[in-house]
Amino acid sequence: QEDHSSRAGKSQTEGGRQQTSEASPAGVHSLAVLLMELQPGADGPQILAADALYQLGRVEEAYRLLLLSIGPSAPQAPVLVRLILLQLHRGFLYDTNQLLKKLIQCGDTSCLRPLLAFAKQKDRALLQARCHSAAKRILECATEESAIREAVGYLSIAIIIAGGEAADSLLERARCYAVLGQRKTAIFDFSAILKEHPKHVQALCGRGFTYLLLNQQKECIHDILGALQINTDEVTKDLLSLKDRTRKLVCDWLHEFCRSSLSDILVADAAPCHEDRLREASIVCAALKRTDCAAPRWHLLCVDILLAKGEVKTAGAYLSQVFTQEPRDAAAQARAGVLEAWQHNYCGAARRLCKLAEKEPSCLDFLLALIPAHQRKQVAKAAAQDASSASSDGSWDRALPLLTVAIQAADKQRLRYLRQRAACLARLGLHERTIADLDGVIQKHGCSDESFWAEDLCRRGHSLVLCSREGPALEDYSRALELHREQTVKCVDEGLGGLRVAECFLRGALQHYGEQQLSKAWALIECGLVLDGNNAELRRLRAKVKREVASPCNVN
């Protein structure tokens, strides 16, 4: 009996709740009517009563009640919203459109949010679709700013009615904001889509292109790359739809990303690399070729990726197909050089790679990384030998790019090749570059042979004088004399000559003498007399310095 009574009690309680739930709109309506009597002319009770009637299915009564509340004045936004919902439910589409226009003109869409609590799902879906279609029609027929802003109004209503989950409407509104120049707002809408749908290709592309307009390269490439990995065809179409200048910039950034990515991979993992690590670069390369199949650099990138994989035969066939058997383009010839290095033809490789040595040294570094370490050392050796032959013939301009290949391909012999290139640059009169190379050599000397060290200092001093930088040059010559006097005198005689360098020491000493830096002046005078002991001006200056040094200090 107790069990039966308990079940009966529960049944009565549930029944009571169900009756209360079903009766609640009616109860709200009764209360609203009472409030209407207590507050005649107030909008709130009438709106509440209309909402209750709508939920009870008494749509016509709700509509008439709202019309009575309007009177001669223009309806307020909360009333407009409910009239739109009711007219759409009744099937009066023309009236719905007119009311929607009034709502957009008033600009107050905050009153839409209460509809989410009581409007039927079917009516919400109808209103959302109606607003989205209206926006699409406007955008298809007009491009003026005012029309786009009107479309944004319709799309905003659709998004609010959908509870913020209308991906299509969010996408269209984001594009509108981008056109209107509200780029950060556009990114916010694209991001809202991607939060719920991380693989939404159009949202990824849209946000990527908006980042492009903001010149945010890293973010732009991240989004476009993500989209390419999902659907290459769709992204390629979007790229082709861009204006020429914009498309070129995106493609340049993608190409730069691929080159940088390949370089990083080759640093971490010598060629041949695992195919999985090159997947992103392969996808981007395929898309770039489809945007402009005539652009040589996309095809060169494809060759680079094949070489990074170690697919030498495929890379060779592709290069010959696109650029002919004997390519004229320097970049294509350099790739042919990489192929020859893989095939152990090191002399041919060095001669082809040197085509890029002076034009694009950074590209040369990248291409050398595509060659396995052992073959790369052999290329360096072959390039240095070829350069030595060219130097012997006095063909310094031919030796220079070969030495650049040797330096960039070498490991242990790098300083030796740097010294050779410095000599070549000096012969060609390129003294600033000579100084840069000798800087690298001298910094690495350490405890090596002092005669070599002195010789390098003399050669750098020679170029410094010719670049009108006598101060640093005198420091180099002075240091060389300290290290190895005989070698220094020999190098000076073979270079500028002792007379000319002594004149430089005289000018330096006179400057210090004028500043009363007598010890420094004395040191330069002594160095100058080592190179030209018969220089009368240096001798006279030394005598002056001696006389001016006060006793008991002794200059000697």
C-alpha positions as CSV (number, residue, x, y, z in Angstrom):
1,Q,0.0,0.0,0.0
2,E,2.9,2.3,0.9
3,D,4.5,1.6,-2.6
4,H,1.2,2.2,-4.3
5,S,0.7,5.5,-2.4
6,S,4.2,6.6,-3.2
7,R,3.7,5.9,-7.0
8,A,0.4,7.7,-6.9
9,G,2.0,10.7,-5.2
10,K,4.7,10.9,-7.7
11,S,2.2,10.6,-10.6
12,Q,0.1,13.4,-9.1
13,T,3.2,15.6,-8.7
14,E,4.4,15.0,-12.3
15,G,0.9,15.7,-13.6
16,G,0.8,18.9,-11.6
17,R,4.1,20.0,-13.1
18,Q,2.9,19.2,-16.6
19,Q,-0.3,21.2,-16.1
20,T,1.7,24.1,-14.6
21,S,4.1,24.0,-17.6
22,E,1.3,23.9,-20.1
23,A,-0.6,26.5,-18.3
24,S,2.3,29.0,-17.9
25,P,1.7,31.0,-21.2
26,A,-2.0,31.3,-20.2
27,G,-0.9,32.4,-16.7
28,V,1.5,34.9,-18.2
29,H,-1.3,36.2,-20.5
30,S,-3.7,36.6,-17.5
31,L,-1.0,38.6,-15.6
32,A,-0.2,40.7,-18.6
33,V,-3.9,41.6,-19.1
34,L,-4.1,42.6,-15.4
35,L,-1.0,44.8,-15.9
36,M,-2.5,46.3,-19.0
37,E,-5.5,47.4,-16.9
38,L,-3.3,48.8,-14.1
39,Q,-0.9,50.5,-16.6
40,P,-3.0,51.6,-19.6
41,G,-0.9,52.8,-22.6
42,A,2.4,51.1,-21.4
43,D,4.2,49.0,-24.0
44,G,5.6,46.4,-21.6
45,P,2.3,44.6,-20.6
46,Q,1.1,44.6,-24.2
47,I,4.3,43.1,-25.5
48,L,4.2,40.5,-22.7
49,A,0.6,39.6,-23.6
50,A,1.5,39.3,-27.3
51,D,4.3,37.0,-26.5
52,A,2.0,34.8,-24.4
53,L,-0.6,34.7,-27.2
54,Y,2.1,33.7,-29.7
55,Q,3.1,30.8,-27.5
56,L,-0.5,29.8,-27.1
57,G,-0.8,29.7,-30.9
58,R,-3.1,32.7,-31.0
59,V,-1.0,34.5,-33.6
60,E,-3.8,36.7,-35.0
61,E,-4.8,38.0,-31.6
62,A,-1.1,38.7,-30.8
63,Y,-0.8,40.6,-34.1
64,R,-3.9,42.7,-33.5
65,L,-2.8,43.5,-30.0
66,L,0.5,44.8,-31.2
67,L,-1.1,46.9,-33.9
68,L,-3.3,48.5,-31.2
69,S,-0.2,49.3,-29.1
70,I,1.5,51.2,-32.0
71,G,-1.2,53.9,-32.5
72,P,-0.2,56.8,-34.6
73,S,3.5,56.8,-33.7
74,A,6.2,54.7,-35.3
75,P,6.6,51.3,-33.6
76,Q,9.6,50.9,-31.2
77,A,12.2,48.2,-31.9
78,P,10.8,45.6,-29.5
79,V,7.4,45.9,-31.2
80,L,8.9,45.8,-34.7
81,V,10.8,42.6,-33.9
82,R,7.6,40.8,-32.8
83,L,5.6,42.1,-35.8
84,I,8.3,40.7,-38.1
85,L,8.1,37.3,-36.4
86,L,4.3,37.3,-36.5
87,Q,4.0,38.4,-40.1
88,L,6.5,35.9,-41.2
89,H,4.6,33.2,-39.3
90,R,1.4,34.3,-41.1
91,G,3.1,34.2,-44.5
92,F,3.0,38.0,-45.2
93,L,6.4,38.2,-46.8
94,Y,6.1,41.7,-48.2
95,D,5.1,43.1,-44.8
96,T,8.0,41.2,-43.3
97,N,10.5,42.8,-45.7
98,Q,9.2,46.3,-45.0
99,L,9.3,45.8,-41.2
100,L,12.9,44.3,-41.5
101,K,14.0,47.5,-43.3
102,K,12.5,49.7,-40.6
103,L,14.3,47.6,-37.9
104,I,17.7,47.9,-39.8
105,Q,17.1,51.7,-40.2
106,C,16.5,52.1,-36.4
107,G,19.8,50.2,-35.8
108,D,18.6,48.6,-32.5
109,T,19.1,44.8,-32.8
110,S,19.6,44.1,-29.1
111,C,15.8,43.5,-28.8
112,L,16.2,40.4,-30.9
113,R,17.8,38.4,-28.1
114,P,14.6,37.9,-26.1
115,L,13.1,36.1,-29.1
116,L,15.6,33.3,-28.6
117,A,13.8,32.4,-25.3
118,F,10.2,32.1,-26.7
119,A,10.2,32.1,-30.5
120,K,9.5,28.7,-32.1
121,Q,12.5,27.0,-33.8
122,K,10.7,26.9,-37.1
123,D,10.0,30.6,-37.1
124,R,13.5,31.4,-36.1
125,A,14.9,29.4,-39.0
126,L,12.5,31.1,-41.4
127,L,13.6,34.6,-40.2
128,Q,17.3,33.6,-40.3
129,A,16.9,32.3,-43.9
130,R,14.9,35.4,-44.9
131,C,17.5,37.8,-43.6
132,H,20.4,35.9,-45.1
133,S,18.7,35.7,-48.6
134,A,18.0,39.5,-48.4
135,A,21.6,40.2,-47.7
136,K,22.8,38.0,-50.5
137,R,20.4,39.7,-53.0
138,I,21.7,43.2,-51.9
139,L,25.4,42.1,-52.3
140,E,24.7,40.6,-55.8
141,C,23.1,43.7,-57.1
142,A,25.1,46.6,-55.5
143,T,28.6,47.4,-54.4
144,E,28.0,50.8,-52.8
145,E,29.1,51.3,-49.2
146,S,25.5,52.0,-48.1
147,A,24.3,48.8,-49.7
148,I,27.0,46.7,-48.0
149,R,26.1,48.3,-44.7
150,E,22.4,47.4,-45.2
151,A,23.5,43.8,-46.0
152,V,25.5,43.8,-42.7
153,G,22.3,44.7,-40.9
154,Y,20.4,41.8,-42.4
155,L,23.3,39.4,-41.7
156,S,23.5,40.6,-38.1
157,I,19.8,39.8,-37.5
158,A,20.3,36.3,-39.0
159,I,23.3,35.7,-36.7
160,I,21.5,36.9,-33.6
161,I,18.4,34.8,-34.4
162,A,20.6,31.7,-34.9
163,G,22.2,32.2,-31.5
164,G,25.6,33.2,-33.1
165,E,25.9,29.8,-34.9
166,A,25.1,30.9,-38.5
167,A,28.4,30.1,-40.2
168,D,27.2,31.2,-43.6
169,S,25.9,34.5,-42.3
170,L,29.1,35.1,-40.3
171,L,31.2,34.4,-43.4
172,E,29.2,36.9,-45.5
173,R,29.3,39.5,-42.8
174,A,33.1,39.1,-42.3
175,R,33.6,39.6,-46.0
176,C,31.5,42.8,-45.9
177,Y,33.5,44.1,-42.9
178,A,36.7,43.5,-44.9
179,V,35.3,45.4,-47.9
180,L,34.3,48.3,-45.5
181,G,37.8,48.4,-44.1
182,Q,36.8,47.1,-40.7
183,R,39.4,44.4,-40.9
184,K,39.8,43.5,-37.2
185,T,36.0,43.1,-37.0
186,A,36.2,40.8,-40.0
187,I,38.8,38.7,-38.4
188,F,36.6,38.4,-35.3
189,D,33.8,37.0,-37.4
190,F,36.1,34.6,-39.3
191,S,37.5,33.4,-35.9
192,A,34.0,32.9,-34.6
193,I,33.4,30.4,-37.4
194,L,36.7,28.7,-36.9
195,K,36.1,28.3,-33.2
196,E,33.2,26.0,-34.0
197,H,34.4,24.7,-37.4
198,P,38.3,24.6,-37.4
199,K,38.4,23.1,-40.9
200,H,36.2,25.7,-42.5
201,V,38.3,26.5,-45.7
202,Q,36.5,29.7,-46.7
203,A,36.8,31.1,-43.2
204,L,40.5,30.2,-43.1
205,C,41.1,31.8,-46.5
206,G,39.0,34.8,-45.6
207,R,40.9,35.4,-42.4
208,G,44.2,34.8,-44.2
209,F,43.5,37.4,-46.9
210,T,42.4,39.9,-44.2
211,Y,45.7,39.4,-42.4
212,L,47.3,40.0,-45.8
213,L,45.5,43.4,-45.9
214,L,46.9,44.1,-42.4
215,N,50.4,43.1,-43.7
216,Q,50.6,40.3,-41.0
217,Q,52.6,37.8,-43.0
218,K,53.0,35.0,-40.4
219,E,49.3,34.9,-39.6
220,C,48.3,35.1,-43.3
221,I,50.5,32.2,-44.3
222,H,49.4,30.1,-41.2
223,D,45.7,30.3,-42.3
224,I,46.3,29.8,-46.0
225,L,48.6,26.8,-45.4
226,G,45.9,25.3,-43.1
227,A,43.3,25.7,-45.8
228,L,45.6,24.2,-48.4
229,Q,46.0,21.1,-46.4
230,I,42.2,20.7,-46.2
231,N,41.2,21.5,-49.8
232,T,43.8,22.6,-52.3
233,D,41.3,23.0,-55.1
234,E,39.1,25.5,-53.3
235,V,42.0,27.5,-52.0
236,T,43.5,27.7,-55.5
237,K,40.3,29.1,-56.8
238,D,40.3,31.7,-54.1
239,L,43.8,32.7,-54.9
240,L,43.0,33.1,-58.6
241,S,40.0,35.3,-57.7
242,L,42.3,37.9,-56.0
243,K,43.6,41.0,-57.8
244,D,46.9,40.5,-59.6
245,R,48.9,42.6,-57.1
246,T,47.4,40.9,-54.1
247,R,47.8,37.4,-55.5
248,K,51.4,38.1,-56.3
249,L,52.1,39.2,-52.7
250,V,50.4,36.1,-51.3
251,C,52.3,33.8,-53.7
252,D,55.6,35.6,-52.8
253,W,54.9,34.9,-49.1
254,L,54.1,31.3,-49.8
255,H,57.2,30.9,-51.8
256,E,59.3,32.5,-49.1
257,F,57.7,30.2,-46.5
258,C,58.6,27.1,-48.6
259,R,62.2,28.2,-49.1
260,S,62.6,28.9,-45.4
261,S,60.9,25.7,-44.4
262,L,63.1,23.7,-46.8
263,S,66.2,25.4,-45.4
264,D,65.2,24.6,-41.8
265,I,64.5,21.0,-42.7
266,L,67.9,20.6,-44.5
267,V,69.7,22.1,-41.5
268,A,68.1,19.6,-39.2
269,D,68.2,16.6,-41.5
270,A,70.6,16.4,-44.5
271,A,69.3,15.4,-47.9
272,P,67.6,13.1,-48.8
273,C,64.9,14.0,-46.3
274,H,61.8,12.0,-45.3
275,E,58.8,12.8,-47.5
276,D,56.5,13.5,-44.5
277,R,58.7,16.5,-43.6
278,L,58.3,18.0,-47.1
279,R,54.5,17.5,-47.3
280,E,53.6,21.1,-46.6
281,A,56.1,22.4,-49.1
282,S,54.8,20.0,-51.7
283,I,51.2,21.1,-51.2
284,V,52.1,24.8,-51.5
285,C,54.2,24.2,-54.5
286,A,51.4,22.4,-56.3
287,A,49.0,25.3,-55.5
288,L,51.5,27.9,-56.7
289,K,52.0,26.1,-60.0
290,R,48.2,26.2,-60.6
291,T,48.0,29.9,-59.9
292,D,50.6,30.6,-62.7
293,C,52.0,27.7,-64.5
294,A,54.4,29.9,-66.6
295,A,56.3,31.3,-63.6
296,P,59.8,29.6,-63.5
297,R,60.3,30.0,-59.8
298,W,57.4,27.6,-58.9
299,H,59.0,25.0,-61.2
300,L,62.4,25.6,-59.6
301,L,60.8,25.1,-56.2
302,C,59.3,21.8,-57.4
303,V,62.8,20.7,-58.5
304,D,64.2,21.7,-55.1
305,I,61.6,19.6,-53.3
306,L,62.4,16.6,-55.4
307,L,66.1,17.0,-54.8
308,A,65.5,17.3,-51.0
309,K,63.6,14.0,-51.2
310,G,66.6,12.5,-53.1
311,E,64.5,11.9,-56.2
312,V,67.4,12.9,-58.5
313,K,66.2,11.2,-61.7
314,T,62.7,12.7,-61.4
315,A,64.2,16.1,-60.6
316,G,66.5,15.9,-63.7
317,A,63.6,14.9,-66.0
318,Y,61.4,17.6,-64.7
319,L,64.1,20.3,-65.0
320,S,64.8,19.2,-68.6
321,Q,61.1,19.1,-69.5
322,V,60.5,22.7,-68.2
323,F,63.8,24.4,-69.0
324,T,65.2,22.2,-71.8
325,Q,68.3,20.1,-71.7
326,E,70.7,23.0,-71.5
327,P,68.9,25.8,-69.5
328,R,70.0,29.4,-70.1
329,D,68.5,30.7,-66.9
330,A,71.2,31.0,-64.1
331,A,68.9,29.6,-61.4
332,A,68.0,26.6,-63.6
333,Q,71.7,26.0,-64.4
334,A,72.5,26.0,-60.7
335,R,69.9,23.3,-60.1
336,A,71.5,21.3,-63.0
337,G,74.8,21.8,-61.0
338,V,73.2,20.2,-57.9
339,L,72.2,17.2,-60.1
340,E,75.7,16.9,-61.4
341,A,77.1,16.9,-57.8
342,W,74.7,14.0,-57.0
343,Q,76.0,12.2,-60.1
344,H,79.7,12.9,-59.0
345,N,80.5,15.3,-61.8
346,Y,82.1,17.8,-59.4
347,C,83.8,20.1,-61.9
348,G,80.6,20.5,-63.9
349,A,78.7,21.1,-60.7
350,A,81.1,23.9,-59.6
351,R,80.9,25.6,-62.9
352,R,77.1,25.6,-63.0
353,L,76.7,26.6,-59.4
354,C,79.0,29.6,-59.7
355,K,76.5,31.2,-62.0
356,L,74.6,32.2,-58.9
357,A,77.6,32.9,-56.7
358,E,77.7,36.7,-57.2
359,K,74.0,37.2,-58.1
360,E,72.3,35.3,-55.3
361,P,74.7,34.0,-52.6
362,S,71.8,33.1,-50.2
363,C,70.3,30.9,-52.9
364,L,73.7,29.3,-53.5
365,D,73.8,28.4,-49.8
366,F,70.4,26.8,-50.0
367,L,71.3,24.8,-53.1
368,L,74.5,23.5,-51.6
369,A,72.5,22.2,-48.7
370,L,70.6,20.0,-51.2
371,I,73.9,18.2,-51.9
372,P,75.1,15.4,-49.4
373,A,78.0,16.4,-47.2
374,H,80.7,14.3,-48.9
375,Q,79.8,15.4,-52.4
376,R,79.6,19.0,-51.2
377,K,83.3,18.8,-50.0
378,Q,84.3,17.5,-53.5
379,V,82.5,20.4,-55.1
380,A,84.4,22.8,-53.0
381,K,87.7,21.1,-53.9
382,A,86.9,21.1,-57.7
383,A,85.8,24.8,-57.5
384,A,89.0,25.8,-55.8
385,Q,91.2,23.9,-58.3
386,D,89.3,25.5,-61.2
387,A,89.7,29.0,-59.6
388,S,93.5,28.4,-59.2
389,S,93.7,27.6,-62.9
390,A,91.7,30.8,-63.8
391,S,93.9,32.9,-61.5
392,S,97.1,31.6,-63.1
393,D,95.7,32.8,-66.4
394,G,94.9,36.2,-65.0
395,S,91.1,35.5,-65.3
396,W,90.3,36.9,-61.9
397,D,86.6,37.6,-62.8
398,R,86.2,33.9,-63.6
399,A,88.0,32.8,-60.5
400,L,85.9,34.9,-58.2
401,P,82.5,33.1,-58.4
402,L,84.3,29.7,-58.3
403,L,86.0,30.7,-55.0
404,T,82.7,31.8,-53.6
405,V,81.3,28.3,-54.4
406,A,84.4,26.8,-52.7
407,I,84.0,28.9,-49.6
408,Q,80.3,28.2,-49.2
409,A,80.6,24.5,-49.9
410,A,83.8,24.0,-47.8
411,D,84.2,23.1,-44.1
412,K,87.8,22.7,-43.0
413,Q,89.4,24.5,-45.9
414,R,87.2,27.6,-45.6
415,L,89.9,30.0,-44.4
416,R,92.3,29.0,-47.1
417,Y,89.6,29.7,-49.8
418,L,88.7,33.0,-48.1
419,R,92.4,34.1,-48.4
420,Q,92.4,33.1,-52.0
421,R,89.2,35.1,-52.7
422,A,90.6,38.1,-50.9
423,A,93.6,38.1,-53.3
424,C,91.2,37.8,-56.2
425,L,89.0,40.7,-55.0
426,A,92.1,42.9,-54.5
427,R,93.2,42.2,-58.1
428,L,89.7,43.2,-59.3
429,G,89.9,46.4,-57.2
430,L,87.0,45.3,-54.9
431,H,88.8,46.4,-51.7
432,E,85.8,46.7,-49.3
433,R,85.0,43.1,-50.0
434,T,88.7,42.2,-49.7
435,I,88.7,43.7,-46.2
436,A,85.6,41.8,-45.3
437,D,87.1,38.5,-46.3
438,L,90.4,39.2,-44.5
439,D,88.4,40.2,-41.4
440,G,87.1,36.6,-41.4
441,V,90.6,35.1,-41.9
442,I,92.3,37.3,-39.3
443,Q,89.7,36.7,-36.6
444,K,90.3,32.9,-36.9
445,H,94.1,33.0,-36.8
446,G,94.6,32.3,-33.1
447,C,98.1,30.7,-32.7
448,S,98.8,30.0,-36.3
449,D,102.0,30.8,-38.2
450,E,103.0,34.4,-37.4
451,S,104.3,35.0,-40.9
452,F,100.9,34.1,-42.4
453,W,99.2,36.3,-39.8
454,A,101.6,39.2,-40.7
455,E,100.9,38.7,-44.4
456,D,97.1,38.8,-44.0
457,L,97.4,42.0,-41.9
458,C,99.6,43.6,-44.6
459,R,97.1,42.7,-47.3
460,R,94.2,44.1,-45.3
461,G,96.3,47.3,-44.6
462,H,96.9,47.6,-48.3
463,S,93.1,47.6,-49.1
464,L,92.4,49.9,-46.1
465,V,94.8,52.5,-47.5
466,L,93.2,52.3,-50.9
467,C,89.8,52.8,-49.3
468,S,91.1,55.9,-47.6
469,R,91.1,54.4,-44.1
470,E,94.7,55.0,-43.1
471,G,94.1,54.9,-39.3
472,P,93.0,51.2,-39.3
473,A,95.6,50.4,-42.0
474,L,98.5,51.8,-39.8
475,E,97.2,49.6,-36.9
476,D,97.4,46.5,-39.2
477,Y,100.9,47.4,-40.5
478,S,102.2,48.1,-36.9
479,R,100.8,44.8,-35.7
480,A,102.4,42.9,-38.7
481,L,105.8,44.4,-37.9
482,E,105.5,43.2,-34.3
483,L,104.6,39.7,-35.4
484,H,107.1,39.2,-38.3
485,R,109.2,42.1,-39.5
486,E,110.9,40.4,-42.5
487,Q,107.6,39.1,-43.9
488,T,105.9,42.5,-43.4
489,V,108.7,44.4,-45.2
490,K,108.5,41.9,-48.0
491,C,104.7,42.2,-48.3
492,V,104.8,46.0,-48.2
493,D,107.4,46.0,-51.0
494,E,105.2,43.7,-53.1
495,G,102.2,45.8,-52.4
496,L,102.1,49.6,-52.1
497,G,105.8,49.9,-51.6
498,G,107.8,51.0,-48.6
499,L,107.9,54.7,-49.6
500,R,104.1,55.1,-49.9
501,V,103.4,53.2,-46.6
502,A,106.1,55.2,-44.8
503,E,104.3,58.4,-46.0
504,C,101.1,57.1,-44.4
505,F,103.0,56.5,-41.1
506,L,104.4,60.1,-41.3
507,R,100.8,61.5,-41.7
508,G,99.7,59.4,-38.7
509,A,102.6,60.5,-36.6
510,L,102.1,64.2,-37.4
511,Q,98.5,63.9,-36.3
512,H,99.5,62.4,-33.0
513,Y,102.3,64.9,-32.6
514,G,99.8,67.8,-33.1
515,E,97.6,66.2,-30.4
516,Q,100.7,65.9,-28.1
517,Q,100.4,62.2,-28.0
518,L,104.1,61.8,-28.2
519,S,104.4,58.1,-27.4
520,K,101.9,57.1,-30.2
521,A,103.7,59.5,-32.6
522,W,107.0,57.9,-31.7
523,A,105.7,54.3,-32.3
524,L,104.4,55.3,-35.8
525,I,107.7,57.1,-36.6
526,E,109.7,53.9,-35.7
527,C,107.4,51.7,-37.9
528,G,107.7,54.1,-40.8
529,L,111.5,54.2,-40.6
530,V,111.6,50.4,-40.7
531,L,109.9,50.5,-44.1
532,D,111.9,53.6,-45.4
533,G,115.0,54.4,-43.3
534,N,115.9,57.3,-45.5
535,N,112.7,59.3,-45.1
536,A,114.0,62.7,-44.0
537,E,110.6,63.9,-42.8
538,L,110.3,61.0,-40.4
539,R,113.8,61.6,-39.1
540,R,113.2,65.2,-38.5
541,L,109.9,64.4,-36.7
542,R,111.7,61.9,-34.5
543,A,114.3,64.5,-33.5
544,K,111.5,66.9,-32.6
545,V,109.7,64.3,-30.4
546,K,113.0,63.5,-28.7
547,R,113.6,67.2,-27.8
548,E,110.1,67.7,-26.5
549,V,110.1,64.7,-24.2
550,A,110.9,66.1,-20.7
551,S,113.7,64.7,-18.7
552,P,114.1,62.3,-16.8
553,C,111.7,60.4,-19.1
554,N,113.7,58.8,-21.9
555,V,111.9,58.0,-25.1
556,N,114.5,55.4,-26.1
